[in-house]
Amino acid sequence: MQTGGVAGGAVRSVDPASGRALWSVPTSPEAATYSLRDGRVEWIVLAPAKGRVEVRDPRSGALVHAADVGLGEASGHAVVAQDLLLVVRPPAGAVTAYGLDGLRRRWEARVPMVEHVNECGELLCVPGGNRLVALDPATGALRWVGERWLGALSAQGGRLLAIAPGGGGERLGVLDAATGREVADLGTWQLLPWYADERLLAVRPAVAGGGLVVAELDLAAGRARVLDVLRDVSGDCRSRADTVVCRLRTGEFGVWRYRD
């Protein structure tokens, strides 16, 4: 569990049966990030805006590794991805990788106009300046560059859901994760919030008659499969698993469920 605020907070482990706190560690205002493996927290990473980075054991809260990796220099910030601590320095156009198992430096890559880094399947995606750069997490080597893409939103089965600027909204496309080649153009959609391993649902205005079109984005097939047209909906939609919630024209909310 995390608490936070402008003055900092804490990360604590809680027994789910009793609610009893097992251990607690104070955090900076940047709180904590986590390295996950098979859905479980493998490491807890505390990376303040300035000062040393700490890697802690999630079972005990014990400090396992600590190092000063230069956070705060050249406006650097930290990201945890692919068992790495990545220090991103936009002014310098650099991404420096440290292994979480000791915080030893692994590699540094120069990426002009770098903004942030995120996982995209087995690679690291670095968006910036209306282009998407894919790096090898083991070496930092450049794998491919996708022009016009703003970023990768999801990875499934060796494919990426990528986003690009488009007229009247954001254009979504499917890329081959290994090469960056565009496999399919899904058109302009508003992707609804989702959790890992959930269906990718999206909406867009209906062409005629008003309301919203609801579709499931199928990366494997490279298409948007229309599920429904909601005529009495004004927008403000959210999704979770197989359920979609949208605001109605009356101001109330409606709930729809779409089974596989």
Salt bridges, closest charged atoms under 4 A:
GLU42 OE2 - ARG37 NE 3.12
GLU54 OE2 - ARG52 NH2 3.03
GLU54 OE1 - ARG56 NH2 3.05
ASP57 OD1 - ARG59 NE 3.19
ASP83 OD2 - ARG37 NH2 2.68
ASP101 OD1 - ARG106 NH2 3.08
GLU108 OE1 - ARG105 NH2 3.84
GLU108 OE2 - ARG110 NH2 3.25
ASP136 OD2 - ARG143 NH2 3.15
GLU182 OE1 - ARG148 NH2 3.61
GLU182 OE2 - ARG171 NH1 3.39
ASP185 OD2 - ARG171 NH1 3.35
GLU198 OE2 - ARG240 NE 2.76
GLU216 OE1 - ARG199 NH2 3.03
GLU216 OE1 - ARG225 NH2 2.55
ASP236 OD2 - ARG247 NE 3.31
ASP242 OD1 - ARG257 NE 3.78
ASP242 OD2 - ARG259 NH1 2.63
ASP260 OD1 - ARG199 NE 3.18
